[in-house]
Amino acid sequence: MVACEAGADVLIVDVSDHVGKISAGDTYWSMPPKHLIAILQNSNVSIFTVDQTYAFRISHHIRSFVQVSETCSAYKVDPGMGTWGLTRKDVDRITEAGYKIMTAISGHDEVRVTSPKGTDVRLSITGRGCLPVFPVTERGKSHFVHAVPLWGECNWAPIENCTEGKIVIDGITEASTVLCAVHEPVEWIVREGRVVEVLGAEDAEDFKKVVKTDGGAAVIGELGVGGSHKAILGTESEKGRLGTVHFG
């Protein structure tokens, strides 16, 4: 209704069949139908009303099948946005925290991450810049906007063969077909940048399958540091929560 009032030509497309097949099966990702891709490419703005699992997956793949530009953008907003009680001060606080994290880490050769539950891992970021994901993207800087405005995180791609140590996962996992929190902590043993052993209960089995997907699946390819005091635990935005660290 709002889009119509703004003068836009609105097209509503039912993607439930495509999303449902992924949710009900054991496939982590499959390409959207060709006609849906064509609709996305020829639309100025696309908004998906889907569950957070599918939203997460399409957000990480969308650049592989849609050419985003000033005339073609895709926006994704977390569910329940109207209940968050966010203010402009919150957005500024999240952005400020992100810049502090980025400034503290950028320029260093090594990052060490520890946690009370046993994480103790060293990663090399020599020569690797930061990819910041803040609540509001500056105009012209990006045509795909992440969850707004809860998000706040800083990401680095560590040197592929240098990560060493143990990583304990005790929050959201994206290894399963449905985005959820692990029932019990899962341990990754990492040597020369690769997960060589996965320890834990039922959720560990999902990670074991993922690291065998292909030759690069076991490589630690992302270090993410959260900076949002508003990101909600138990949802995809948990990765951006201040005080959390996540690995890809």
C-alpha positions in Angstrom: 0.0 0.0 0.0 2.8 2.4 0.9 4.6 1.6 -2.4 1.4 2.2 -4.4 0.9 5.6 -2.6 4.4 6.5 -3.5 3.6 6.0 -7.2 5.4 2.6 -7.7 4.1 -0.2 -9.9 3.9 -3.1 -7.5 4.2 -6.7 -8.5 3.6 -9.4 -5.8 5.1 -12.8 -6.5 4.5 -16.0 -4.5 7.8 -17.7 -3.8 6.4 -20.1 -1.2 6.9 -23.2 -3.4 10.6 -22.5 -4.0 11.3 -21.6 -0.3 9.2 -24.5 1.0 11.2 -27.1 -1.0 14.5 -25.8 0.5 13.0 -25.7 4.1 11.6 -29.2 3.9 14.6 -30.8 2.3 18.3 -31.2 3.2 19.6 -28.8 0.5 21.4 -25.8 1.9 20.8 -23.6 -1.2 19.3 -23.8 -4.6 19.1 -21.1 -7.3 15.7 -19.3 -7.5 13.6 -20.0 -10.7 14.7 -18.2 -13.8 11.5 -16.2 -14.0 12.0 -14.9 -10.4 15.6 -13.9 -11.2 14.4 -12.0 -14.3 11.8 -10.2 -12.2 14.4 -9.2 -9.6 16.8 -7.9 -12.3 14.1 -5.8 -13.9 12.7 -4.3 -10.7 14.1 -1.2 -9.0 13.6 -2.5 -5.4 12.8 -6.0 -4.2 11.5 -6.8 -0.7 11.3 -10.5 0.4 8.8 -11.6 3.0 10.3 -14.9 4.0 11.7 -16.7 7.0 15.1 -15.7 8.4 16.8 -18.9 7.2 16.0 -18.2 3.5 16.6 -14.5 3.9 20.1 -15.3 5.2 20.8 -17.6 2.3 19.6 -15.4 -0.5 21.4 -12.4 1.0 24.7 -14.3 0.7 24.1 -15.4 -2.8 22.2 -12.6 -4.4 25.2 -11.0 -6.0 25.8 -14.3 -7.9 22.6 -14.1 -9.9 21.4 -10.4 -9.8 23.4 -7.4 -11.0 22.6 -4.8 -8.3 22.9 -1.1 -9.2 21.4 2.3 -8.6 18.3 1.1 -10.4 18.1 -2.5 -8.9 18.4 -3.0 -5.2 17.4 -5.7 -2.8 16.5 -4.9 0.8 16.1 -7.3 3.8 14.8 -6.3 7.2 14.5 -8.6 10.2 11.1 -9.6 11.4 9.5 -7.6 14.2 11.2 -4.3 13.3 8.4 -2.2 14.7 8.9 -3.7 18.2 12.6 -3.0 18.7 12.2 0.5 20.2 15.1 1.8 18.1 16.1 5.4 18.1 18.5 7.5 16.0 20.8 7.4 19.0 20.8 3.6 18.8 21.8 3.7 15.2 24.6 6.2 15.9 25.8 4.1 18.9 26.0 0.9 16.8 27.9 2.7 14.0 30.3 4.3 16.5 30.9 0.9 18.1 31.6 -0.6 14.7 34.2 2.1 13.9 35.9 1.6 17.2 36.2 -2.2 16.6 37.5 -1.6 13.1 40.0 0.9 14.2 41.3 -1.3 17.1 41.9 -4.3 14.8 42.8 -2.9 11.4 46.5 -2.6 10.7 47.5 -5.5 12.9 48.9 -8.8 11.6 47.3 -11.2 14.1 44.0 -11.5 16.0 43.5 -13.8 18.9 40.0 -14.7 20.0 39.3 -16.3 23.4 36.1 -17.1 25.3 35.0 -18.4 28.7 33.8 -21.6 27.0 37.2 -22.5 25.6 37.7 -20.7 22.3 41.4 -19.9 21.8 42.3 -19.3 18.2 44.8 -17.1 16.3 44.1 -15.7 12.9 46.3 -13.7 10.5 44.8 -10.6 8.8 48.0 -9.3 7.3 47.1 -7.1 4.3 43.4 -7.9 4.7 41.0 -4.9 5.0 37.8 -4.8 6.9 34.3 -5.2 5.5 32.1 -3.1 7.8 28.3 -3.8 7.9 26.7 -0.9 9.7 23.0 0.0 10.3 22.7 2.7 7.6 24.7 2.3 4.3 25.9 5.6 2.9 24.2 6.6 -0.4 26.1 5.3 -3.4 28.2 2.9 -1.3 26.0 -0.2 -1.6 22.9 -1.3 -3.5 22.2 -4.2 -1.2 21.3 -3.2 2.3 21.6 -5.7 5.2 19.1 -6.0 8.0 18.3 -2.5 9.0 18.9 -1.1 11.5 19.9 -3.8 14.0 23.0 -4.9 12.1 26.5 -3.8 13.2 29.6 -5.9 12.5 33.1 -5.8 11.2 34.4 -8.6 9.1 37.9 -9.8 8.0 38.9 -12.6 5.6 41.9 -14.2 7.4 44.9 -15.6 5.6 43.6 -18.9 4.5 46.3 -21.2 5.8 47.3 -19.4 9.0 44.4 -19.9 11.5 45.3 -22.2 14.4 43.5 -23.2 17.6 40.1 -24.2 18.9 36.7 -22.5 18.2 33.7 -23.2 20.4 30.3 -22.5 18.8 27.6 -21.7 21.4 25.1 -19.6 19.5 23.4 -19.5 16.1 24.5 -22.1 13.6 24.0 -21.8 9.9 25.2 -25.3 9.2 21.7 -26.8 9.6 18.9 -26.5 7.0 17.1 -24.2 9.5 18.8 -21.3 11.2 18.8 -22.1 15.0 21.0 -22.1 18.1 23.1 -25.1 18.9 21.7 -27.3 21.6 25.1 -27.9 23.1 28.5 -26.2 22.3 30.3 -27.5 19.3 34.2 -27.4 19.0 36.2 -26.9 15.9 39.8 -27.9 15.9 41.6 -25.7 13.4 45.0 -26.4 11.9 46.7 -24.4 9.1 43.5 -22.6 8.4 41.2 -25.7 8.1 38.7 -27.3 10.4 40.3 -30.8 10.9 38.0 -32.1 13.7 34.5 -31.3 14.9 33.5 -32.3 18.4 30.1 -32.2 20.1 26.6 -33.7 20.2 23.8 -33.6 17.6 24.7 -30.2 16.1 28.2 -31.4 15.4 26.9 -33.7 12.7 25.7 -30.8 10.7 29.1 -29.1 10.8 30.8 -32.4 9.8 28.6 -32.5 6.7 29.3 -28.9 5.8 33.1 -29.1 6.0 33.0 -32.0 3.5 30.9 -30.1 1.0 33.9 -29.2 -1.2 37.6 -28.5 -1.0 37.1 -25.0 0.5 34.3 -25.7 2.9 36.7 -26.5 5.9 38.7 -23.3 5.4 38.1 -20.5 8.0 37.2 -17.7 5.6 35.6 -15.1 7.9 36.2 -13.4 11.2 33.2 -11.3 12.3 33.0 -9.1 15.3 29.6 -7.8 16.5 29.0 -4.2 17.4 25.2 -3.8 18.0 23.8 -3.6 21.5 20.3 -4.1 20.0 20.8 -7.2 17.9 18.5 -10.0 19.1 19.9 -13.2 20.4 18.4 -16.3 18.8 17.9 -14.7 15.4 20.2 -14.1 12.4 21.1 -10.7 13.7 22.8 -12.3 16.7 26.0 -12.3 14.6 26.0 -8.6 14.9 25.5 -8.5 18.7 28.1 -6.5 20.7 30.2 -9.0 22.5 29.9 -11.8 20.0 32.4 -13.1 17.5 31.5 -15.4 14.6 33.4 -17.5 12.1 32.6 -18.5 8.5 
